Amino acid sequence: MVVEEGEISRKREREENDEGSMPMQSKKRTAFEYKGGGRTGGLYVPPFKMAAIRQEILSSKNSREYQKLKWEELRKGINGLINKVNSSNIREIVVSLFELNLVRGRGLLARALMKAQLASAGFTHIYAAVVAVINTKLPENGELILKRLVFGFRRAYKRRDKLVATAFAKFLAHLVNHQVAHEIIALQLLAVLLEEPTEDSVLIAVDFCKEVGSILMQLAPQGLIAVFDRFRAILHDGEIDKRVQYAIENLFSIRKDKFAHYPAVPEECDVVDREEQITFELGLDESIDKQEMLDIFQFDPDFDAHETAWKQIKIQILGEDSDDEDSSHDNEANPHNAIDLDTTTPAGELTANAAEFSALTKNTTIQDFTEQELVHLRRTIYLTIMSSVGFEECAHKIAKLDLPQGAEIEVCKMIIECCSQERTYLRYYGLLGQRFCLLHLPWQYAFIQCFSEQYTMIHRLETNKLRNVAKFFAHLFSTDALPWSCFSIIKLNEDDTTSSSRIFIKILCQELAERLGLHSLKKRFQDPNMSDTFASLFPMGLNVRDTRFSINFFTSIGLGVLTDKLRLHLKDAPKLIAEHQRKQHLLHEKPQLLAKKQGQSDDSNYDSDSSSSSSSSSSSSSSDDSSKSSSSSSSSSSSSSSLVSEAIV
């Protein structure tokens, strides 16, 4: 051991002597040596010294360090632009990309696009649009990206890496939609996925077919029919999971709608004419050269010549003096924006124009339909809620905000939404809502409206969110921050409730019983002055089905004491129903009895009228008879008198 230590010490001395004999100029370090040659680590260099080293590197353009510095700038520029691209700035980002040397950095571009697409698959159609534009001008870049995607999909499929295979398949589908890749590769990929179907391969094929189905209907309808026949055969075999079968059935319904919700190229991404596009016929089983050396820095002895050649290519793509042309085009399109320095305008005309412009602006009302102010307000409220230590501080900060009229409802919604996002219920939100309800009546009205909206849309919430919201409102009711008349919107029966609303009522009532006590809660619910409010929560009508449902519900959640009146009502329900039916029967019979009595009275009146008429007729007949008898007696007397007179004669 002693000998070895002596040898090591002698080696160190020789190394120090060798270093001491080196000239001073060789001890100078470049920027990369100070950094340790990598992204991290190395020595700390003061900024002024780093700036001097950088200036020294830039002065020697043929050095390796200068080229490596330019390579890092190129890599950072490409990564930054790819990370910023979205549907609204595709054109600007592509123009900025063409400002960079994409011939030298085509490996960096392909790598940046594939990494960005793996990280955010929702932007695949945007990345495919960028590739489509670049492919029209630099087809080598488009071909390299396509080759690496095919190679990456094959490797991920062999390794059974579903996430990477799904992402690359989606990227390939959008490249087929933009006609960068031929449609034959889409059919080959579907054939490979469905040849030996597994759950993962069928799901990848379903997602791929959704994206590429619209373009295949136009370019290869027979191939698409064969693919769907294979899907139908897999569905009929029934050997895959139910979830995968539902996915295939959903795909058939999408095909029935002719892929209306899955267009080949979205409108915001349609930036290239089909005639200008260059299509590559690359097979899925071909041997592929990934050209991985393009991702690594390599010293270029002809660096200046290649940079000059790229400048010529850039001029051909973007056009020479593009900035001047753009500015002149803007001036021609908007002649009022151009300023003529040779002509002068009188002060009177300027004053008149200014007055006319101010009058126009006064009469113009601007309506913001983008809701930017609302978004900003909600962001401010959220940050205030989350950054406050206690509820009193939060209420004070929100009360000091310059809220527009009617914005109380947004504050209430934001408090409820923040409460629902928590893992467990925090008493902080209940105290905050209580403080606002007791502050002013408009806040209380806003929370009442929020309670109604939350109960109406309670089926949209998850179980955890639903529990937090129910506990929040239970706190407000238990502290009388909200009036109990809000319970009138709850109708506890089988028809008007869902599973979510029943869970909400259960948690709400259990929390109230825990906070107030079961005896106090029973007194609240049985208050005679609030009987109309709780009539829908404790139904005591003639519908025995609703009453029995309410009793069973409260008994199942451990609050059966609240249903004593309902049980008595249910016990007396047969008598009440019979009494009600009897009253209804009487109500139906009463008009008939009245009609019958009316008929009898009419008959008696008719009989009296007929008897009086008969008596009058008899009296008249007797008078007639008497008159007749008197006339006959008079006639007989007259006849006898005439006979006596004749005898005398």
C-alpha positions in Angstrom: 0.0 0.0 0.0 2.9 2.4 0.8 4.5 1.7 -2.6 1.2 2.4 -4.4 0.7 5.7 -2.6 4.3 6.7 -3.4 3.7 6.0 -7.1 0.5 8.0 -7.1 2.2 11.0 -5.5 5.0 10.9 -8.0 2.5 10.8 -10.9 0.8 13.9 -9.5 4.1 15.7 -9.2 5.0 14.9 -12.9 1.5 16.2 -14.0 2.0 19.4 -12.1 5.5 19.9 -13.6 4.1 19.3 -17.1 1.4 21.8 -16.5 3.8 24.3 -15.1 6.0 23.9 -18.2 3.1 24.7 -20.5 2.9 28.3 -21.9 0.4 30.7 -20.4 -1.6 31.0 -23.6 -2.6 27.3 -23.5 -4.3 27.8 -20.1 -7.0 30.1 -21.6 -10.3 28.4 -21.6 -13.2 28.9 -24.0 -16.8 29.4 -23.0 -17.6 25.7 -23.4 -14.6 24.7 -21.3 -15.8 26.9 -18.5 -19.2 25.4 -18.7 -17.8 21.9 -18.5 -18.8 21.0 -22.1 -22.4 20.4 -21.2 -25.7 22.0 -20.4 -25.1 21.9 -16.6 -22.0 21.9 -14.4 -18.7 23.6 -15.0 -17.2 26.7 -13.4 -18.9 30.0 -12.7 -17.8 32.7 -15.0 -18.6 36.4 -14.3 -20.9 38.0 -16.8 -18.3 40.5 -18.1 -15.7 37.8 -18.6 -18.4 35.6 -20.4 -19.2 38.5 -22.7 -15.5 39.0 -23.5 -15.1 35.3 -24.3 -18.3 35.3 -26.5 -17.0 38.4 -28.4 -13.7 36.5 -29.0 -15.6 33.5 -30.3 -17.7 35.6 -32.6 -14.6 37.3 -34.0 -13.3 34.0 -35.4 -16.1 32.7 -37.6 -14.2 29.6 -38.8 -13.6 28.2 -35.4 -15.4 25.2 -33.9 -16.6 27.2 -31.0 -18.4 29.7 -33.2 -20.2 27.0 -35.2 -21.2 25.3 -31.9 -22.5 28.6 -30.6 -24.6 29.1 -33.8 -25.8 25.5 -33.5 -27.1 26.2 -29.9 -28.8 29.4 -31.1 -30.5 27.4 -34.0 -31.7 24.7 -31.6 -33.1 27.2 -29.1 -34.8 29.2 -31.9 -36.5 26.1 -33.4 -37.6 24.8 -30.0 -39.0 28.2 -28.9 -41.0 28.7 -32.1 -42.4 25.2 -32.1 -43.5 25.6 -28.5 -45.3 28.9 -29.3 -47.3 27.7 -32.3 -51.1 27.6 -32.2 -54.0 27.8 -34.6 -54.0 31.6 -34.7 -50.3 32.2 -35.4 -49.3 29.4 -37.8 -48.4 31.7 -40.6 -46.2 34.0 -38.4 -44.4 31.0 -36.9 -43.7 29.4 -40.2 -42.3 32.7 -41.5 -40.1 32.9 -38.4 -39.0 29.3 -38.9 -37.9 30.1 -42.5 -35.7 32.9 -41.1 -33.6 30.1 -39.4 -31.4 27.7 -41.3 -33.7 24.7 -41.7 -31.4 22.9 -44.1 -28.7 22.7 -41.4 -31.2 22.2 -38.6 -33.7 19.8 -40.3 -32.8 17.1 -37.7 -33.5 19.6 -34.9 -36.8 20.6 -36.5 -38.0 17.0 -36.8 -36.9 16.2 -33.2 -38.6 19.4 -31.8 -41.9 18.6 -33.7 -42.0 15.0 -32.5 -41.3 15.9 -28.9 -43.9 18.6 -28.9 -46.5 16.3 -30.4 -45.8 13.6 -27.8 -46.1 16.2 -25.0 -49.4 17.7 -26.3 -51.3 15.4 -28.7 -54.2 17.8 -28.9 -52.1 20.2 -31.1 -51.2 17.4 -33.6 -53.3 19.1 -36.4 -51.3 22.3 -35.9 -47.9 20.6 -36.0 -49.1 18.7 -39.1 -50.0 22.1 -40.7 -46.5 23.4 -40.0 -45.0 20.4 -41.6 -47.3 20.7 -44.6 -46.1 24.3 -45.2 -42.4 23.6 -44.7 -42.8 20.5 -47.0 -43.9 22.7 -49.9 -40.6 24.7 -49.8 -38.2 22.2 -48.3 -39.4 18.7 -49.1 -36.2 17.1 -47.5 -37.5 18.3 -44.1 -41.0 16.8 -44.7 -39.5 13.5 -45.8 -37.2 13.2 -42.8 -40.1 13.9 -40.4 -42.3 11.3 -42.1 -39.5 8.7 -42.0 -38.8 9.2 -38.3 -42.6 9.0 -37.5 -42.8 5.7 -39.4 -39.7 4.3 -37.6 -41.0 5.6 -34.3 -44.4 4.0 -34.7 -42.9 0.6 -35.7 -40.6 0.6 -32.7 -43.3 1.6 -30.3 -45.7 -1.0 -31.7 -43.1 -3.8 -31.3 -42.4 -2.6 -27.7 -46.2 -2.5 -27.0 -45.8 1.2 -26.0 -49.4 2.3 -26.5 -49.0 5.9 -25.6 -46.2 6.6 -28.1 -47.8 4.4 -30.8 -51.1 6.3 -30.5 -49.4 9.7 -30.7 -47.3 8.8 -33.7 -50.3 7.2 -35.4 -52.3 10.4 -34.9 -49.4 12.5 -36.4 -49.2 10.2 -39.4 -53.0 10.4 -39.9 -52.8 14.2 -40.1 -49.9 14.1 -42.5 -52.0 11.9 -44.7 -54.8 14.4 -44.4 -52.4 17.2 -45.5 -51.2 14.9 -48.4 -47.6 14.9 -47.1 -47.9 11.1 -46.9 -49.7 8.9 -49.4 -52.9 7.3 -48.3 -51.4 3.8 -48.9 -49.4 4.2 -45.6 -52.7 4.7 -43.7 -54.2 1.5 -45.2 -51.0 -0.4 -44.4 -51.0 0.8 -40.8 -54.7 -0.2 -40.3 -53.9 -3.6 -41.8 -51.0 -4.2 -39.4 -53.1 -3.1 -36.4 -56.1 -5.3 -37.3 -54.2 -8.4 -38.5 -53.8 -9.8 -35.0 -56.3 -7.7 -33.0 -55.6 -7.0 -29.3 -57.4 -4.5 -27.2 -54.7 -1.9 -27.5 -54.2 -2.4 -31.3 -57.9 -2.1 -32.0 -58.2 1.0 -29.9 -55.3 2.6 -31.8 -56.9 1.6 -35.1 -60.2 3.1 -34.0 -58.6 6.4 -33.1 -56.5 6.4 -36.3 -59.5 5.7 -38.4 -61.4 8.6 -36.9 -58.7 11.0 -37.9 -58.0 9.6 -41.4 -61.5 8.3 -42.3 -62.7 11.5 -44.0 -59.7 11.6 -46.5 -60.0 7.9 -47.1 -63.6 8.3 -48.1 -62.5 10.6 -50.9 -59.2 9.0 -52.0 -59.6 5.3 -51.2 -63.2 4.3 -50.5 -62.8 0.6 -51.4 -59.9 0.4 -48.9 -62.0 2.0 -46.2 -64.8 -0.5 -46.9 -62.3 -3.4 -46.4 -61.1 -1.8 -43.1 -64.7 -1.6 -41.8 -65.4 -5.1 -42.9 -62.5 -6.2 -40.7 -63.8 -4.1 -37.8 -67.2 -5.8 -38.3 -65.6 -9.3 -38.2 -63.8 -8.4 -34.9 -67.0 -7.2 -33.5 -68.9 -10.4 -34.4 -66.2 -12.6 -33.0 -66.8 -11.1 -29.5 -63.4 -12.0 -28.2 -62.4 -8.5 -27.2 -63.4 -6.5 -24.2 -66.8 -4.8 -24.0 -65.2 -1.4 -23.9 -63.4 -2.0 -27.2 -66.6 -3.3 -28.7 -68.4 0.0 -27.7 -65.5 1.9 -29.3 -66.0 0.0 -32.6 -69.8 0.6 -32.5 -69.1 4.3 -32.0 -66.8 4.3 -35.0 -69.6 2.9 -37.1 -71.9 5.6 -36.0 -69.3 8.2 -36.9 -68.9 6.6 -40.3 -72.7 6.8 -40.8 -72.4 10.5 -40.2 -69.6 10.6 -42.9 -67.1 11.8 -40.3 -68.8 15.1 -39.9 -67.1 15.8 -36.5 -63.7 14.7 -37.8 -62.8 16.8 -40.8 -59.6 16.0 -42.7 -58.2 19.5 -42.4 -59.7 22.0 -40.0 -60.5 25.3 -41.4 -57.9 27.2 -39.3 -55.2 24.7 -40.5 -55.9 24.8 -44.2 -52.9 26.9 -45.2 -51.6 25.0 -48.2 -53.1 24.4 -51.6 -53.3 20.7 -52.6 -51.7 21.4 -55.9 -48.6 22.8 -54.3 -48.2 19.9 -51.9 -45.5 17.3 -52.4 -46.6 13.7 -51.4 -44.2 10.9 -50.4 -45.1 7.3 -51.1 -43.4 5.7 -48.2 -44.2 2.1 -47.2 -44.6 0.9 -43.7 -42.3 -2.0 -44.2 -39.5 -0.2 -46.1 -36.0 0.2 -44.7 -35.6 3.7 -43.2 -32.6 5.8 -42.5 -33.4 8.1 -39.6 -30.3 10.2 -40.2 -29.7 10.6 -36.5 -26.4 12.4 -37.1 -28.4 15.5 -38.1 -29.3 15.9 -34.4 -25.7 16.2 -33.3 -23.4 19.1 -33.9 -20.7 18.5 -36.5 -17.9 20.8 -37.6 -18.5 22.2 -41.1 -15.3 23.3 -42.9 -17.5 25.1 -45.5 -19.7 26.9 -43.0 -19.6 30.3 -44.7 -20.4 28.9 -48.1 -23.4 26.9 -46.7 -24.7 29.9 -44.8 -24.5 32.0 -48.0 -26.4 29.3 -49.9 -29.1 29.3 -47.3 -29.5 33.0 -47.5 -30.2 32.6 -51.3 -32.7 29.9 -50.5 -34.4 32.1 -47.9 -34.6 34.9 -50.4 -36.3 32.6 -52.8 -38.8 31.4 -50.2 -39.6 34.7 -48.4 -38.7 37.1 -51.2 -36.2 39.9 -51.2 -37.0 43.0 -49.2 -40.1 41.4 -47.8 -40.3 44.0 -45.0 -40.4 46.9 -47.5 -43.0 45.1 -49.6 -45.2 44.5 -46.6 -45.0 48.1 -45.4 -45.8 49.4 -48.9 -48.6 46.9 -49.2 -50.1 48.2 -45.9 -49.8 51.8 -47.1 -51.5 50.9 -50.4 -54.3 49.0 -48.6 -54.9 51.7 -46.1 -54.1 55.1 -47.8 -55.4 57.0 -44.7 -52.6 55.5 -42.6 -49.8 56.8 -44.9 -48.4 60.2 -44.0 -47.4 62.6 -46.7 -44.6 64.8 -45.4 -44.6 67.1 -48.5 -48.1 68.3 -48.0 -49.3 70.4 -45.1 -52.9 70.5 -43.7 -54.3 73.8 -42.5 -55.0 74.0 -38.7 -58.7 74.7 -39.2 -59.2 71.5 -41.2 -57.3 69.5 -38.5 -59.5 71.0 -35.8 -62.7 70.2 -37.7 -61.5 66.7 -38.4 -60.6 66.2 -34.7 -64.1 67.5 -33.7 -65.8 65.2 -36.2 -63.7 62.2 -34.9 -64.5 62.9 -31.3 -68.2 63.2 -32.1 -68.1 59.8 -33.9 -66.3 58.2 -31.0 -68.8 59.6 -28.5 -71.8 58.1 -30.4 -70.0 54.7 -30.8 -70.7 52.1 -28.1 -68.2 49.2 -27.9 -69.5 45.8 -26.8 -66.9 43.3 -25.7 -68.2 39.8 -26.7 -64.8 38.2 -25.9 -65.6 38.4 -22.1 -62.0 39.4 -21.4 -63.0 41.6 -18.5 -65.0 38.7 -17.0 -62.0 36.3 -17.3 -59.7 38.9 -15.7 -62.2 39.4 -12.9 -62.5 35.7 -12.2 -58.7 35.3 -12.3 -58.4 38.2 -9.8 -61.0 36.6 -7.4 -59.3 33.2 -7.7 -55.9 34.6 -6.8 -57.3 36.6 -4.0 -59.0 33.5 -2.5 -56.0 31.3 -2.8 -53.5 33.8 -1.5 -55.4 34.9 1.6 -54.4 33.6 5.0 -57.9 33.8 6.6 -61.5 34.3 5.5 -61.6 37.8 7.0 -58.6 38.9 5.0 -60.1 37.4 1.8 -63.5 39.0 2.4 -61.9 42.4 3.0 -59.8 42.1 -0.2 -62.7 41.1 -2.3 -64.9 43.8 -0.8 -62.3 46.4 -1.7 -62.2 45.3 -5.4 -63.9 47.7 -7.8 -66.6 45.2 -8.8 -69.1 46.3 -11.5 -72.8 46.2 -10.8 -74.2 42.6 -10.8 -70.8 41.0 -10.4 -71.7 39.6 -7.0 -72.9 36.4 -8.6 -69.4 35.8 -10.2 -67.8 36.1 -6.8 -70.2 33.6 -5.3 -69.7 31.2 -8.2 -65.9 31.5 -7.8 -66.1 30.7 -4.1 -68.2 27.6 -4.7 -66.0 26.5 -7.6 -62.8 26.9 -5.5 -64.5 25.0 -2.7 -65.5 22.1 -5.0 -62.0 21.8 -6.3 -60.5 21.0 -2.9 -59.8 17.3 -1.9 -61.8 17.7 1.3 -64.2 20.4 2.5 -62.4 23.4 4.1 -64.4 25.5 6.7 -62.6 28.5 5.2 -65.0 28.7 2.3 -68.1 28.3 4.5 -66.9 31.2 6.8 -66.2 33.3 3.7 -69.6 32.7 2.2 -71.2 33.4 5.6 -69.4 36.7 5.9 -70.6 37.8 2.5 -74.2 36.7 3.1 -74.3 38.7 6.3 -72.6 41.7 4.7 -75.3 42.9 2.3 -78.6 41.6 0.9 -77.3 41.5 -2.7 -74.7 38.9 -1.7 -77.4 36.8 0.0 -79.6 37.0 -3.1 -76.6 35.9 -5.2 -75.9 32.9 -3.0 -79.6 31.9 -3.1 -79.4 32.0 -6.9 -76.3 29.9 -6.8 -78.0 27.3 -4.6 -80.8 27.0 -7.1 -78.4 26.7 -10.0 -76.2 24.2 -8.2 -79.1 22.0 -7.3 -80.5 22.1 -10.8 -77.1 21.1 -12.4 -75.9 18.9 -9.5 -75.8 15.8 -11.9 -72.8 17.4 -13.6 -70.6 17.3 -10.6 -68.4 14.4 -9.4 -68.9 12.8 -6.1 -66.1 14.7 -4.3 -67.2 18.1 -5.7 -70.8 17.3 -4.8 -69.9 16.5 -1.2 -67.9 19.8 -0.8 -70.8 21.9 -2.3 -73.3 20.2 0.0 -71.2 20.9 3.1 -70.7 24.5 2.0 -74.4 25.2 1.8 -75.1 23.2 5.0 -72.7 25.6 6.8 -74.7 28.6 5.4 -78.1 27.1 6.4 -76.9 26.1 9.9 -75.6 29.7 10.6 -78.8 31.3 9.1 -76.7 33.0 6.5 -79.2 31.7 3.9 -82.9 31.6 4.5 -84.4 28.1 4.9 -87.0 29.1 2.3 -84.5 27.9 -0.3 -85.6 24.3 0.5 -88.8 24.9 -1.5 -86.9 24.1 -4.7 -86.2 20.5 -3.4 -88.9 18.0 -4.4 -88.2 14.7 -2.8 -89.9 12.1 -4.8 -88.8 9.4 -7.2 -89.7 11.3 -10.4 -88.1 14.7 -9.6 -84.8 13.5 -8.2 -81.7 11.8 -9.6 -79.0 9.8 -7.9 -76.8 12.9 -7.7 -79.5 15.1 -6.2 -80.4 12.4 -3.6 -76.7 12.2 -2.6 -76.7 16.0 -2.3 -79.8 16.0 -0.1 -78.4 13.3 2.0 -75.1 15.0 2.7 -76.9 18.4 3.3 -79.3 17.0 5.8 -76.7 14.9 7.6 -74.4 18.0 7.9 -77.3 20.0 9.3 -78.1 17.3 11.8 -74.5 17.3 12.9 -74.2 21.0 13.2 -77.6 21.8 14.8 -78.5 18.6 16.5 -81.3 16.2 15.5 -83.8 17.8 18.0 -83.2 21.3 16.7 -83.3 20.2 13.1 -86.6 18.4 13.7 -88.1 21.6 15.2 -86.9 23.6 12.2 -88.5 21.2 9.7 -91.8 20.9 11.7 -92.2 24.7 12.2 -95.8 25.4 11.3 -94.9 28.8 9.7 -92.6 27.0 7.3 -94.9 24.1 6.4 -95.4 25.4 2.8 -91.6 25.6 2.3 -91.0 22.0 3.4 -94.1 20.6 1.8 -92.1 19.2 -1.2 -89.4 17.8 1.1 -91.9 16.1 3.4 -94.9 15.5 1.2 -98.1 14.9 3.1 -100.6 15.0 0.3 -102.9 12.3 -1.0 -100.0 10.8 -3.1 -99.0 8.0 -0.7 -96.2 7.0 -3.0 -94.3 10.2 -2.5 -94.8 10.1 1.3 -93.5 6.5 1.5 -90.5 7.5 -0.6 -89.6 10.4 1.7 -90.0 8.2 4.8 -87.7 5.5 3.3 -85.1 8.1 2.2 -84.7 9.7 5.6 -84.8 6.4 7.4 -82.0 5.0 5.1 -79.7 8.0 5.9 -80.3 7.7 9.7 -82.7 10.6 10.0 -85.9 8.7 10.5 -86.9 10.8 13.5 -87.7 13.6 11.1 -90.5 11.5 9.5 -92.8 11.1 12.6 -95.5 13.3 11.1 -95.2 11.5 7.8 -95.7 8.2 9.5 -98.8 9.4 11.2 -100.0 10.8 7.9 -99.3 7.5 6.2 -101.3 5.7 8.9 -104.3 7.9 8.5 -103.9 8.0 4.7 -106.7 5.4 4.0 -109.2 7.5 6.0 -108.2 10.7 4.3 -108.3 9.1 0.9 -111.7 7.7 1.6 -112.9 11.1 2.9 -111.5 12.7 -0.1 -113.2 10.2 -2.4 -116.5 10.7 -0.6 -116.2 14.5 -1.0 -115.4 14.1 -4.6 -118.3 11.7 -5.0 -120.6 14.3 -3.3 -119.2 17.0 -5.5 -120.1 14.9 -8.5 -123.5 13.9 -7.2 -124.5 17.4 -6.0 -125.2 18.8 -9.5 -127.4 15.7 -10.2 -129.4 16.1 -7.0 -129.9 19.8 -7.7 -131.1 18.9 -11.2 -133.4 16.3 -9.8 -134.9 18.7 -7.3 -135.3 21.3 -10.0 -137.2 18.7 -12.1 -139.5 17.8 -9.2 -140.3 21.5 -8.5 -141.1 22.0 -12.2 -143.5 19.0 -12.1 -145.4 20.3 -9.0 -145.7 23.7 -10.6 -147.1 22.0 -13.7 -149.7 20.1 -11.7 -150.9 23.1 -9.9 -151.3 25.0 -13.1 -153.3 22.1 -14.7 -155.7 21.9 -11.6 -156.4 25.6 -11.7 -157.1 25.4 -15.4 -159.5 22.5 -14.9 -161.4 24.3 -12.1 -161.8 27.3 -14.2 -163.0 25.3 -17.1 -165.5 23.5 -14.9 -166.8 26.8 -13.5 -167.1 28.1 -17.0 -169.0 25.0 -18.1 -171.4 25.3 -15.1 -172.0 28.9 -15.9 -172.7 27.9 -19.4 -175.1 25.2 -18.2 -176.9 27.6 -16.0 -177.1 30.1 -18.8 -178.4 27.4 -21.0 -181.0 26.3 -18.4 -182.1 29.9 -17.8 -182.4 30.3 -21.5 -184.4 27.1 -21.8 -186.7 28.2 -18.9 -187.1 31.5 -20.4 -187.9 29.9 -23.7 -190.4 27.5 -22.0 -192.0 30.4 -20.2 -192.3 32.3 -23.3 -193.9 29.4 -25.1 -196.4 28.8 -22.2 -197.3 32.5 -22.3 -197.9 32.3 -25.9 -200.3 29.4 -25.5 -202.3 31.2 -22.8 -202.7 34.1 -25.0 -203.9 31.9 -27.8 -206.5 30.3 -25.5 -208.0 33.6 -24.5 -208.4 34.6 -28.0 
